[in-house]
Amino acid sequence: MLSVYGTENGCLVEHPRDQALAVLQQAVWIDMVEPSSEEEKDVEAALGIDIPTRGELEEIEASSRLYQEDGAAFMTANLIRRGEEDRPESSPVTFIIKGNQLVTIRYHHPQAFPVYIKQAMKPQATAMTGWGILISLLEAVVDRAADHLERVGAIVDDTSKQVFDTSFIQRPARKGGRRRKKPKNLEELLGKVGEEGDFTSKMRESLVSIGRMVAYMQAIIDQTKLTREMKENRARIKILQRDIVSLTDHSSFLSGKISFLLDAVLGMISIEQNGIIKIFTVASVVFLPPTLVASVYGMNFGNMPELQWDLGYPWAILLMVLSAILPFIYFKRKGWL
């Protein structure tokens, strides 16, 4: 699908779909979303460039992602979005600059694009050229990344509070009360931490690729004639670079926090499992003495005096009950229960 944009009174204007092919050479921005082979050929013929294929977009070498050809600069970065069921989706997006025209090629729908388009429909203080739109798009992408990281931080903080809530551990209540324990679904917490860890990892990868792309843009601008517009673009790129560095550092911090939280949840699961095993162990120990007493009186030897007692049966029952209660009281006083 081709979306062709021009400018009017400092605003971004989308050309009608039936007129898109006729105004390709005059367009300031051509947005190609899952383009067909015919659409690729039309753009190639209008701009005189070779549109990279989807396979070429996914190459990870710098020489395949950042290069100049046919008088145009080709730059590719991984952009991330939350897809269905809030799952992270990462896909490469290519930005092509030729003269004052921008071409974007993408096979998914990052939320930053519609957000920027909606804003650009209003009068802008920045230049509405290919370079200006490219930098504004990247600013929207970075702003979106900051929002995502803020959300991850909030989720991690909330999960941390649930994991380290002291009511999870058994503790005495007030006098006359019973010990209480707040149940937790640790498996659910573990899954939540894993999802946010995966998202943060993909976000950091995206920020690194955007940082490489912005550095390449900086090098291109430094080699061109510094007009007033290019000076403004260079200043905006420097600010963008600082934002990317700060977000990359923040994503690294979140990754470390998530790793710690993941270990903590696994530790809590181990503690819970150990508590269950301890209960079964204590139960087996408590019932061992009564089993021994029953085994002794079940031998039926002829010289066992208790066999002739009228109170032999109640005596054996009482002895088994006492042999079960006394270890239980002992374990209770030791705090093992």
C-alpha positions in Angstrom: 0.0 0.0 0.0 1.3 3.4 -1.0 0.6 6.6 1.0 1.9 9.7 -0.7 2.2 13.0 1.3 2.9 16.5 0.2 3.0 19.8 2.2 0.7 22.7 2.2 1.0 25.8 4.5 3.5 24.0 6.7 1.3 21.0 7.2 1.5 17.4 5.9 -1.1 16.6 3.3 -2.0 13.1 2.1 -2.7 12.8 -1.6 -5.8 10.8 -2.7 -5.0 7.2 -3.5 -6.1 7.5 -7.1 -3.6 10.4 -7.7 -0.7 8.9 -5.8 1.2 7.5 -8.8 0.9 10.8 -10.6 2.6 12.8 -7.9 5.3 10.5 -6.8 8.1 12.8 -8.1 6.6 15.8 -6.3 5.9 14.0 -3.0 7.8 14.9 0.1 7.2 11.5 1.8 6.2 8.2 0.3 5.2 5.6 2.9 5.3 2.1 1.6 3.4 -0.4 3.8 3.8 -4.0 2.7 4.3 -2.8 -0.9 3.5 -5.0 -3.8 6.1 -5.6 -6.6 4.1 -3.2 -8.9 4.3 -0.5 -6.3 8.0 -1.0 -5.8 8.5 -0.7 -9.6 6.5 2.5 -9.7 8.6 4.1 -7.0 11.8 2.9 -8.5 10.9 4.4 -11.9 9.8 7.7 -10.3 12.8 8.3 -8.1 15.5 6.3 -10.0 16.4 4.1 -7.0 16.5 0.4 -6.3 14.0 -0.5 -3.5 15.5 -3.2 -1.2 13.5 -6.4 -0.8 12.1 -7.6 2.5 15.0 -10.1 2.8 17.5 -7.3 2.3 15.8 -5.3 5.0 16.4 -8.1 7.5 20.2 -8.2 7.0 22.0 -7.3 10.2 25.4 -6.1 8.7 26.0 -2.4 8.9 27.0 -2.3 5.2 23.5 -3.7 4.3 21.6 -1.4 6.6 23.5 1.9 6.1 24.7 2.8 2.6 24.4 5.3 -0.2 23.5 4.4 -3.7 22.1 6.2 -6.8 22.4 9.5 -5.0 20.2 8.3 -2.1 20.9 7.3 1.5 19.5 4.0 2.7 19.1 3.5 6.4 17.4 0.6 8.2 16.5 0.3 11.9 14.4 -2.2 13.9 11.2 -0.6 15.3 9.2 -2.3 18.0 5.5 -2.3 18.8 3.1 -4.2 21.0 1.0 -6.5 18.9 -1.8 -8.9 19.7 -2.1 -9.9 23.3 0.4 -7.2 24.1 3.3 -9.2 22.7 6.4 -7.4 21.4 6.9 -7.3 17.6 10.1 -6.1 16.1 10.6 -5.6 12.4 13.1 -3.6 10.2 12.0 -0.3 8.7 14.0 1.3 5.9 14.3 5.1 5.5 15.5 6.4 2.1 16.5 10.0 1.6 17.0 11.4 -1.9 17.2 15.1 -2.2 14.3 16.5 -0.2 12.2 13.3 -0.6 11.7 10.6 2.1 10.7 7.0 1.4 9.8 4.6 4.2 9.4 0.8 3.7 7.8 -1.2 6.4 6.1 -4.5 6.9 4.4 -3.8 10.2 2.6 -0.9 11.9 4.7 0.9 14.6 2.4 3.2 16.6 4.8 6.1 16.1 3.8 6.5 12.4 0.1 7.3 12.8 0.9 9.4 15.9 3.3 11.6 13.9 1.0 11.8 10.8 -1.8 13.1 13.0 0.5 15.7 14.5 2.0 16.7 11.2 -1.4 17.5 9.8 -1.2 20.7 11.9 1.2 23.5 11.3 4.8 22.6 12.2 7.7 24.7 13.4 10.2 22.4 11.7 10.9 22.2 8.0 8.5 19.9 6.2 11.2 18.4 3.9 12.5 14.8 3.6 15.1 15.4 6.3 12.8 17.3 8.6 10.1 14.6 8.3 12.7 11.8 8.9 14.0 13.4 12.1 10.5 14.1 13.3 9.5 10.5 12.7 12.5 9.3 14.7 11.7 11.7 17.5 8.2 10.2 17.6 9.7 6.7 17.6 12.0 7.6 20.5 9.1 9.2 22.4 7.1 6.1 21.9 10.1 4.0 23.1 10.2 6.1 26.3 6.5 5.5 26.9 7.1 1.8 26.5 10.0 1.8 28.9 8.0 3.8 31.5 5.2 1.2 31.2 7.8 -1.7 31.7 9.2 0.1 34.7 5.7 0.5 36.3 5.0 -3.2 35.7 8.3 -4.3 37.1 7.8 -2.1 40.2 4.3 -3.5 40.7 5.6 -7.1 40.3 8.4 -6.4 42.7 6.0 -5.3 45.4 4.0 -8.5 44.9 7.0 -10.7 45.1 8.6 -9.1 48.1 5.3 -8.5 50.0 6.1 -9.6 53.6 2.7 -11.1 54.0 3.8 -13.8 51.7 6.0 -15.2 54.5 4.2 -16.7 57.5 4.3 -14.4 60.4 2.5 -14.1 63.8 -0.6 -12.0 63.9 -1.6 -10.0 66.9 -2.0 -11.7 70.3 -4.7 -14.3 70.1 -4.7 -14.4 66.3 -3.5 -17.0 64.0 -0.6 -17.0 61.6 -1.6 -15.8 58.2 -0.2 -16.3 54.7 -1.1 -14.4 51.6 -1.3 -16.8 48.6 0.5 -15.8 45.4 0.4 -17.1 41.9 4.1 -17.2 41.4 3.9 -18.9 38.1 1.8 -16.0 36.8 4.4 -13.5 38.2 7.2 -15.5 36.6 5.4 -15.3 33.2 4.8 -11.5 33.6 8.5 -10.9 34.4 9.6 -13.0 31.5 7.4 -11.1 29.0 8.7 -7.7 30.2 12.2 -9.0 30.0 11.7 -10.1 26.4 10.2 -6.7 25.6 13.0 -4.8 27.2 15.6 -6.9 25.3 13.9 -6.1 22.0 13.5 -2.5 22.9 17.3 -2.2 23.7 18.0 -3.9 20.3 15.8 -1.4 18.6 17.4 1.6 20.3 20.9 0.4 19.4 19.9 0.1 15.7 18.2 3.6 15.8 21.4 5.0 17.4 23.5 3.6 14.6 21.2 5.1 12.1 21.2 8.5 13.7 25.0 8.5 13.8 25.0 7.7 10.1 22.6 10.6 9.5 24.9 12.9 11.4 27.9 11.8 9.2 25.9 12.5 6.0 24.8 16.0 7.3 28.4 16.9 8.2 29.4 16.2 4.6 26.7 18.4 3.1 26.6 22.1 2.8 25.4 23.5 6.1 22.3 25.6 5.2 20.1 27.0 7.9 17.8 24.0 7.7 20.7 21.6 7.9 22.1 23.4 11.0 18.7 22.9 12.6 18.6 19.3 11.6 22.1 18.7 13.0 21.1 20.3 16.4 17.9 18.1 16.5 20.0 15.0 15.7 22.4 15.7 18.6 19.4 16.0 21.0 18.0 12.8 19.5 21.3 11.0 20.1 21.3 12.1 23.7 17.8 10.8 24.2 18.7 7.5 22.6 21.7 7.1 24.8 19.7 7.8 28.0 16.9 5.4 27.0 19.5 2.7 26.1 21.0 3.1 29.6 17.6 3.0 31.2 16.7 -0.2 29.3 19.9 -1.7 30.5 19.0 -0.8 34.1 15.5 -2.3 33.6 17.1 -5.5 32.2 19.3 -5.9 35.3 16.3 -5.3 37.5 14.2 -7.8 35.6 17.0 -10.4 35.9 17.1 -9.8 39.7 13.4 -10.1 39.9 13.4 -13.3 37.8 15.9 -14.8 40.2 13.8 -13.7 43.2 10.6 -15.3 41.8 12.4 -18.5 41.2 13.8 -18.3 44.7 10.2 -17.8 46.1 9.0 -20.8 44.1 11.9 -22.9 45.6 11.0 -21.7 49.1 7.3 -22.6 48.5 8.3 -26.0 47.3 10.7 -26.6 50.2 7.8 -25.6 52.6 5.6 -28.2 51.0 8.3 -30.9 51.2 8.9 -29.9 54.8 5.2 -30.5 55.7 5.3 -34.0 54.2 8.6 -34.7 56.0 7.2 -33.6 59.4 4.0 -35.6 58.7 5.9 -38.7 58.0 8.0 -38.2 61.2 4.9 -37.6 63.3 3.2 -40.8 62.1 6.3 -42.9 62.4 6.1 -43.5 66.2 2.4 -44.6 66.1 3.4 -47.0 63.3 6.2 -48.4 65.4 3.8 -48.9 68.4 1.2 -50.6 66.2 3.9 -52.8 64.7 5.2 -53.9 68.1 1.7 -54.8 69.4 0.9 -56.5 66.1 3.6 -59.2 66.6 1.3 -61.4 68.7 4.0 -63.2 70.6 2.8 -65.6 73.4 4.8 -63.9 76.2 3.5 -60.4 75.6 1.8 -59.4 78.9 -0.3 -56.7 77.2 -2.2 -59.2 75.2 -3.8 -60.5 78.4 -4.8 -57.0 79.7 -8.4 -55.9 79.7 -7.2 -52.3 78.9 -4.5 -53.5 76.5 -6.3 -52.1 73.4 -7.0 -48.6 75.0 -3.4 -48.6 76.2 -2.1 -49.2 72.7 -4.3 -46.5 71.2 -3.3 -44.0 73.9 0.4 -44.8 73.4 0.0 -44.3 69.6 -1.8 -40.9 70.1 0.8 -39.7 72.6 3.7 -40.8 70.3 2.2 -38.7 67.5 1.3 -35.6 69.7 4.7 -35.3 71.5 6.8 -35.0 68.3 4.2 -32.5 66.9 4.5 -30.3 70.1 8.3 -30.6 69.9 8.4 -29.4 66.2 5.9 -26.7 67.0 8.1 -25.3 69.8 11.2 -25.5 67.6 9.4 -23.4 65.0 9.7 -26.0 62.3 5.9 -25.8 61.6 
